[in-house]
Amino acid sequence: MIDDVRVRSPRGELVLRRRADGALELRVNGVFVMDTTQTSSERALATSVLAAVERPRRVLVAGLGLGCTLAAVLDDERIAHVDVVELERALIDWLRADIVPGGAALLADPRVRAHEGDVAQALDDSASYDVVLLDVDNGPDYLVHDSNIDLYRAPFLTRCAAHLRSGGALGVWSMNESLGLAEMLGKVFADVCALPQPVRHGGRPQTYWLHLATSPRWVAH
């Protein structure tokens, strides 16, 4: 059992708390981000996009969270390398210290490289990927940080496409089916779809969404 863990960063306060039901819950500036009672959609973000790629060797995961998406990526034996980019150093530290159970093993996997920073800056290098996964908010309509809106606009999505290898795919987790995101993706990719993910959370049925995009329109490989 752990007490609540609190850290302040330049962007505000991160809180990892153990609830009465035993679940871990992550909040940023008081905003609920995720918990460990229902992680199927975070895992599905990885498995659904990986299933759309014939040979997914290199993966970029934007947003470490509590490690659920990363864990699903590493379950795929085809994966040779994963770059994880996380804005908040505390999340990387909490997983490495196993404050989030199982986190230390995830980050110790020899295929994983964890990077503290902004994914927009991380894409400035020459790396290429078979899969790019964006899970940095509760979706474009429920931002954790207002500045993250740029990650769901055509210029950044075009940069993601430019880093995809031929046959690669981009996946975005969202709390809702975002028509605005679908429109932006459609400007960059020829094939775009939204996959519903029915879940039960807090005793109530909900539907989260995975936006999947393939076939960049203007990027030469």
Summary of the structure (lengths in Angstrom):
residues: 221
radius of gyration: 16.5
end to end distance: 50.1
largest distance: 52.2
contacts: 713
relative contact order: 0.14
helix: 29%
strand: 37%
